[in-house]
Amino acid sequence: MSDENKTEETAQDMPAERIAKVLARAGVGSRRDVERMISEGRIWLDGKKLETPAVLVSSLKGITVDGEPIGEVRETKLWRMHKRRGTLTTHKDPQGRRTVFDNLPNHVGRVIAIGRLDMNTEGLLLLTNDGELARWMELPSTALVRRYRVRAYGRVDEKALASLKDGVTIDGVHYGAVEAKLERQAGANAWITVAIREGKNREVRRVMEHLGLEVNRLIRTHYGPFALGNLPLEGVAAIPDKQLRDALSGFFAEATGSVAAPIKKHDPSKWAKAKKDDKPKPGAKRRRKSRIADADTPKPGMRKPRTKADDKPQGKGPGKPTGRPTGKPDARSKAPASKGRPSRGAKK
């Protein structure tokens, strides 16, 4: 049986669920968003406009949102996006302003954003087709770290930045621990790195304003285990299934299946593994020969090892005496004997 048939069979075996939950898992929006869309008359079932989110459904068939069918059941997926400054994180803007969903690739399908970035904030935005995953990642109890680079106008008090680690209350709203560090002061502007875990509305901007700093650029670089990296502006990249399940193992361990997002059992041993390359790399044989030649060639100032061949006489030329004298007198031995007393044994 193919994977598609298995997925369809799994979806059919699921019990009926409230339509708000089903559409949230299908990536239409959060459950609260779906309830609002129903009250606005934007969701229909089998040709009838829905009046309440309490309707139970056992499949996605016959459901339309803004006149478009939901489509087929899909597995939970996650994408990284490099949000451009000046775009809205919403599916529909009454004023017709540009949104992050306007130019998504067709293969992405219907997705929702995990955490909103305001219009003038840029950087990493995560998109998913599973509303429950979005909700799980946004919960303060999950405590996923969001990291930002902030450019702010004003002089930075580093002691004030350090005090944010204990949290701060601004206009009656308490913000949890904030990790803030001065990166550099460039004239009237400063670059600051900030890390938060709650992700409340406009949290970074409000905290910086509380310190007397005016934020003029805000870039999100990380959300939990996922980073912006070198993703081009408005680029979209899917996170591989293995990386997704390893990084968010807590969600997949707790998540239950739905008619909109069935949970598949994955066997990591069947994931593709990198093949071992036993072939020699280009130029390896040539480099090996070069190393051998270098080993045989003595370096300057190095004495060549002596061998047995060096001890044998070379040719018939004169050499150093190596043993008994040959009996032939040397030139020095021909000098005349001194006159005087005859040597012992001479005839008188």
C-alpha positions in Angstrom: 0.0 0.0 0.0 1.4 3.4 -1.0 2.1 6.2 1.6 -0.8 8.3 0.1 -3.3 5.5 0.6 -1.9 4.9 4.2 -2.4 8.6 4.9 -5.9 8.6 3.5 -6.8 5.5 5.5 -5.4 7.0 8.7 -7.5 10.2 8.2 -10.7 8.2 7.6 -10.1 6.2 10.8 -9.9 9.4 12.9 -13.0 10.3 15.0 -15.0 13.4 14.1 -13.6 16.7 15.4 -14.7 20.3 15.8 -14.2 22.2 12.5 -12.2 24.9 14.2 -9.6 22.4 15.3 -9.5 20.7 12.0 -9.0 23.9 10.1 -6.3 25.0 12.5 -4.4 21.7 11.9 -4.9 22.3 8.1 -3.1 25.6 8.3 -6.0 27.9 7.9 -5.2 29.8 11.1 -5.3 29.4 14.8 -8.6 28.1 16.4 -9.4 31.7 17.4 -8.8 32.9 13.8 -11.1 30.1 12.4 -13.9 31.1 14.8 -13.6 34.7 13.7 -13.7 33.6 10.0 -16.8 31.6 10.7 -18.5 34.6 12.3 -17.5 36.7 9.2 -19.2 34.1 7.0 -16.0 33.1 5.2 -16.2 29.3 5.8 -18.7 27.0 4.1 -19.5 23.3 4.5 -21.2 21.3 1.7 -22.5 24.5 0.1 -23.9 26.0 3.3 -22.4 28.9 5.3 -21.4 27.9 8.8 -22.9 29.7 11.7 -21.0 28.0 14.6 -17.6 26.5 15.2 -19.1 23.6 17.1 -19.8 21.6 13.9 -18.1 18.2 13.8 -16.4 16.9 10.7 -14.5 13.7 9.9 -12.7 14.9 6.7 -11.8 18.0 4.8 -14.2 17.2 1.9 -16.8 19.9 1.2 -15.1 22.6 3.3 -14.2 25.9 1.6 -12.6 29.0 2.9 -13.2 32.3 0.9 -14.6 30.1 -1.8 -11.6 27.8 -2.1 -11.4 24.2 -1.1 -9.0 23.2 1.6 -7.3 20.5 -0.4 -5.8 17.1 0.6 -4.6 16.0 4.0 -0.8 16.8 4.4 1.9 15.8 6.8 3.2 18.5 9.2 5.8 20.7 7.5 7.8 23.7 8.4 9.4 26.4 6.2 11.9 29.3 6.9 11.2 32.6 5.3 13.3 35.9 5.2 10.6 38.5 5.8 11.0 41.9 4.1 10.5 45.1 6.0 7.2 46.7 5.2 5.2 43.5 4.7 2.3 42.4 7.0 2.1 39.0 8.7 -1.5 38.4 7.8 -3.5 36.5 5.2 -5.8 39.4 4.3 -5.4 43.2 4.9 -8.5 45.4 4.5 -6.3 48.2 3.2 -4.7 46.1 0.5 -1.2 46.4 1.8 1.4 43.8 0.9 1.6 40.6 3.0 4.2 37.9 3.5 1.8 35.4 1.8 1.4 37.2 -1.5 4.3 35.7 -3.3 4.8 32.3 -1.7 5.8 29.4 -4.1 2.8 27.4 -5.2 4.2 24.1 -3.7 4.0 25.6 -0.2 0.2 25.6 -0.2 -1.8 27.1 2.6 0.3 27.9 5.6 0.2 30.1 8.7 2.9 32.1 10.5 4.4 31.1 13.8 4.5 34.3 15.8 3.8 37.6 14.2 6.4 40.1 13.1 5.2 43.6 12.9 5.3 45.5 9.6 8.7 47.2 10.2 10.4 44.1 11.6 12.4 41.9 9.2 14.3 38.6 9.4 13.3 35.0 10.2 9.6 34.0 10.0 8.6 30.4 10.3 5.6 29.1 8.3 3.7 25.8 8.9 0.7 23.9 7.6 -0.1 22.7 11.1 -1.9 25.1 13.4 -1.2 22.9 16.5 2.5 23.1 15.8 2.3 26.9 15.5 0.4 27.1 18.8 3.0 24.7 20.6 5.9 26.8 19.4 4.3 30.1 20.5 3.4 29.0 24.0 5.5 30.6 26.8 5.7 27.2 28.5 7.6 25.9 25.5 10.2 28.7 26.1 11.7 28.7 22.7 14.3 31.5 22.5 13.8 34.3 19.9 17.0 36.2 19.0 17.2 39.6 17.5 19.7 42.2 16.3 18.5 45.7 17.2 19.8 49.0 15.8 18.7 51.8 18.2 19.2 55.5 18.3 20.8 56.7 21.6 23.6 56.0 24.1 23.4 52.6 25.7 23.7 52.1 29.4 25.2 48.6 29.7 24.2 48.3 33.4 20.6 49.0 32.4 20.9 46.3 29.7 22.2 43.8 32.2 19.3 44.5 34.6 16.8 43.2 32.1 17.8 39.7 32.9 15.5 40.0 36.0 12.5 41.0 33.8 10.8 44.4 33.7 7.3 45.8 34.1 6.2 48.5 31.7 2.8 50.2 31.9 1.4 47.3 33.9 2.7 44.6 31.6 5.4 42.4 32.9 8.0 41.1 30.5 10.1 38.1 31.6 13.9 37.8 31.5 15.5 39.6 28.6 19.1 38.9 27.6 20.6 42.1 26.0 24.2 42.8 25.2 25.8 45.8 23.4 27.4 44.7 20.2 28.8 48.1 19.2 28.2 51.8 19.5 28.4 53.4 16.0 28.0 57.2 16.4 24.5 58.1 17.5 23.3 54.5 16.9 24.0 51.3 18.7 23.7 47.6 17.7 22.3 45.4 20.4 21.7 41.6 20.5 18.5 40.6 22.3 17.0 37.3 23.3 13.5 36.7 24.7 11.3 33.7 25.4 7.8 35.0 25.7 7.3 36.9 22.4 4.7 39.3 23.6 3.4 42.0 21.2 6.1 44.5 20.3 8.2 43.3 23.3 11.6 44.2 22.0 10.6 47.7 20.9 8.8 48.4 24.2 11.8 47.3 26.3 14.2 49.4 24.3 11.9 52.4 24.5 11.8 51.9 28.3 15.6 52.3 28.3 15.4 55.6 26.3 16.4 54.0 23.0 14.5 54.4 19.7 14.6 51.3 17.6 15.1 52.1 13.9 15.8 48.5 12.7 14.8 45.1 14.1 16.0 41.8 12.6 15.0 38.4 14.0 17.8 36.0 13.5 16.7 32.9 15.4 13.5 31.2 16.5 14.2 28.2 18.8 16.6 25.8 17.0 16.1 27.5 13.6 18.2 30.3 12.2 17.9 32.8 9.4 21.3 32.0 8.1 22.1 33.0 4.5 18.5 32.8 3.3 18.0 35.6 0.7 15.4 38.3 1.2 11.9 36.9 0.7 13.4 33.5 0.2 11.6 30.4 1.4 13.2 27.1 2.3 11.6 23.9 3.6 13.2 22.4 6.8 14.0 18.7 6.1 11.7 16.2 7.8 14.5 14.6 9.9 15.8 17.9 11.1 12.2 19.0 12.0 11.5 15.9 14.0 14.9 16.0 15.8 14.7 19.7 16.7 11.0 19.6 17.8 10.9 16.1 19.2 8.8 17.4 22.2 5.9 18.3 19.9 5.9 15.1 17.9 6.1 13.0 21.1 2.9 14.7 22.4 1.0 15.5 19.2 -2.1 13.4 18.4 -3.3 12.6 14.9 -6.1 14.6 13.2 -8.2 14.3 10.1 -6.2 17.3 8.8 -2.8 16.2 10.0 -2.3 12.5 10.6 0.8 11.6 12.6 3.0 9.1 10.8 5.3 6.7 12.5 8.8 7.3 11.2 11.7 4.9 11.4 15.0 6.8 11.5 16.9 3.8 10.3 15.2 4.1 6.9 16.2 7.8 6.4 18.8 8.3 3.7 22.4 8.2 4.9 25.5 9.6 3.2 27.4 7.0 1.2 31.0 6.3 2.1 33.2 7.5 -0.6 36.1 5.0 -1.1 37.3 6.4 -4.4 40.6 8.3 -4.3 40.2 12.0 -4.6 41.6 13.7 -7.8 45.3 14.2 -7.5 45.8 11.9 -4.5 48.0 9.5 -6.4 50.2 12.3 -7.8 50.5 13.9 -4.3 51.6 10.4 -2.9 54.4 10.1 -5.5 55.5 13.6 -4.7 55.8 12.8 -1.0 57.9 9.6 -1.7 60.2 11.6 -4.0 60.6 14.3 -1.3 61.5 11.6 1.3 64.3 10.2 -1.0 65.9 13.6 -1.7 68.1 14.8 1.2 67.4 18.3 2.4 70.2 21.0 2.3 72.6 20.4 5.2 71.5 16.9 5.8 74.2 14.1 5.6 73.3 11.2 3.4 73.2 7.9 5.2 76.2 5.7 4.6 75.7 2.4 2.7 77.9 -0.8 2.1 78.5 0.4 -1.4 80.3 3.5 0.0 82.9 1.1 1.7 84.0 -0.5 -1.6 87.0 1.0 -3.5 85.9 2.9 -6.5 88.1 2.3 -9.6 92.0 2.0 -9.7 92.8 5.5 -8.6 94.9 6.3 -5.5 93.2 6.1 -2.2 93.9 6.1 1.4 96.0 3.1 2.8 93.6 0.5 4.2 96.0 -2.2 5.6 99.6 -3.6 5.3 102.3 -1.6 3.4 103.0 -2.8 -0.2 106.8 -3.0 0.4 107.6 -0.2 -2.1 109.5 2.6 -0.5 107.9 5.9 -0.2 109.6 8.9 -1.7 110.5 10.0 1.8 112.3 6.7 2.5 114.9 7.3 -0.3 116.7 10.0 1.7 120.5 9.2 2.3 121.5 7.9 5.7 123.3 10.3 7.9 127.1 10.0 8.1 128.5 8.9 11.5 128.2 5.8 13.5 127.4 2.8 11.4 124.2 1.0 12.1 124.2 -2.1 14.2 125.0 -5.2 12.1 126.9 -3.4 9.4 130.3 -4.9 8.2 133.5 -3.3 9.5 
